[in-house]
Amino acid sequence: MADMLCTSTPLRGHDWFSKVQRMLQAIAWAMRSTVNTAVQYIPGQMVFQRDLITASQIRVDWDRIFRDRARNAARGIARENAARIEHQYVSGQQVWVKLHPSDRKWKLNAPFEGPFPIIEW
């Protein structure tokens, strides 16, 4: 969107403000009338329960939307967890603790602290 506005030739001349307004209105309409691939509806259809272009009634299947979102979330969690390495910790082992970025004083400081012994597991 920003690239289109920056490289657009109609922005030259004395009437550039109204041209920018028309372009922004077209962009906003395109965003509002694009079908959301996750829910298969246009946002206006979900809010008003009708198609805003043809003015016809639409029945939004909210149960399917919530079910699909939950299924996609579970699938994403399973995909993330599939890459995790299972660790078996034993008392006396040494471990490193990963620091949160806000706990590091400088950006280039070591991201880990330690080693610390495991006292009890």
C-alpha positions as CSV (number, residue, x, y, z in Angstrom):
1,M,0.0,0.0,0.0
2,A,2.8,2.4,1.0
3,D,4.8,1.5,-2.1
4,M,1.8,2.2,-4.3
5,L,1.3,5.6,-2.8
6,C,5.0,6.4,-3.0
7,T,5.5,5.4,-6.7
8,S,2.1,6.6,-8.0
9,T,2.4,9.2,-10.7
10,P,-1.0,10.8,-10.0
11,L,0.4,12.3,-6.9
12,R,2.1,15.1,-8.9
13,G,0.2,18.3,-9.5
14,H,-1.9,20.7,-7.5
15,D,-4.7,18.2,-6.8
16,W,-2.6,15.5,-5.1
17,F,-4.6,15.4,-1.9
18,S,-7.9,14.4,-3.4
19,K,-6.1,11.8,-5.5
20,V,-4.5,10.3,-2.4
21,Q,-8.0,10.3,-0.7
22,R,-9.5,8.4,-3.7
23,M,-6.6,5.9,-3.6
24,L,-6.9,5.3,0.1
25,Q,-10.7,4.8,-0.3
26,A,-10.1,2.2,-3.0
27,I,-7.5,0.5,-0.8
28,A,-9.8,0.5,2.2
29,W,-12.7,-0.9,0.2
30,A,-10.4,-3.7,-1.2
31,M,-9.3,-4.6,2.3
32,R,-12.9,-4.6,3.6
33,S,-14.3,-6.6,0.7
34,T,-11.6,-9.3,0.6
35,V,-12.7,-12.7,1.8
36,N,-10.8,-13.8,4.9
37,T,-9.2,-17.1,4.1
38,A,-9.4,-18.3,7.7
39,V,-13.1,-17.9,8.1
40,Q,-14.3,-17.7,4.4
41,Y,-16.3,-14.6,4.9
42,I,-15.9,-10.9,4.3
43,P,-15.7,-9.0,7.6
44,G,-18.9,-7.0,6.8
45,Q,-20.8,-10.2,6.2
46,M,-19.8,-11.5,9.6
47,V,-20.9,-8.2,11.3
48,F,-24.1,-7.5,9.5
49,Q,-25.2,-11.0,8.5
50,R,-25.7,-9.9,4.9
51,D,-23.7,-9.4,1.8
52,L,-22.9,-5.6,1.5
53,I,-22.7,-5.6,-2.3
54,T,-25.8,-7.6,-3.2
55,A,-27.8,-6.9,0.0
56,S,-28.7,-10.5,0.4
57,Q,-29.0,-12.3,3.7
58,I,-26.1,-14.5,4.8
59,R,-26.0,-17.0,7.6
60,V,-22.6,-17.1,9.2
61,D,-21.7,-20.5,10.6
62,W,-20.1,-19.3,13.9
63,D,-19.8,-22.9,15.2
64,R,-17.7,-23.9,12.2
65,I,-15.5,-20.8,12.5
66,F,-14.8,-21.5,16.2
67,R,-14.2,-25.2,15.5
68,D,-11.8,-24.5,12.7
69,R,-9.9,-21.9,14.7
70,A,-9.5,-24.4,17.6
71,R,-8.4,-27.2,15.2
72,N,-5.9,-24.9,13.5
73,A,-4.5,-23.8,16.9
74,A,-4.2,-27.4,18.1
75,R,-2.5,-28.3,14.8
76,G,0.0,-25.4,15.2
77,I,0.8,-26.3,18.8
78,A,1.4,-29.9,17.7
79,R,3.7,-28.8,14.9
80,E,5.7,-26.6,17.3
81,N,5.9,-29.4,19.9
82,A,7.0,-32.0,17.3
83,A,10.4,-30.1,16.9
84,R,11.1,-30.1,20.7
85,I,13.8,-32.3,22.1
86,E,12.9,-34.3,25.2
87,H,15.4,-33.8,28.0
88,Q,16.0,-36.2,30.9
89,Y,17.4,-34.2,33.8
90,V,19.4,-35.8,36.6
91,S,20.5,-34.2,39.9
92,G,24.0,-33.0,39.6
93,Q,23.9,-32.1,35.9
94,Q,24.9,-28.6,34.8
95,V,22.4,-26.5,32.9
96,W,22.4,-23.1,31.2
97,V,19.4,-20.7,31.7
98,K,18.3,-18.6,28.7
99,L,17.8,-15.0,29.7
100,H,14.8,-13.0,28.5
101,P,16.0,-10.1,26.2
102,S,14.8,-7.5,28.7
103,D,17.1,-9.1,31.4
104,R,20.2,-8.5,29.3
105,K,21.9,-5.2,29.9
106,W,23.2,-4.9,26.3
107,K,22.1,-6.4,23.1
108,L,25.4,-8.3,22.5
109,N,25.6,-9.8,26.0
110,A,25.4,-13.6,26.2
111,P,21.9,-14.8,26.0
112,F,22.5,-17.6,28.5
113,E,23.6,-17.6,32.1
114,G,25.3,-20.4,34.0
115,P,26.1,-23.2,34.2
116,F,24.0,-24.0,37.3
117,P,23.9,-27.4,38.9
118,I,20.6,-29.2,39.2
119,I,20.2,-29.7,42.9
120,E,16.9,-31.7,43.0
121,W,14.7,-33.0,40.2
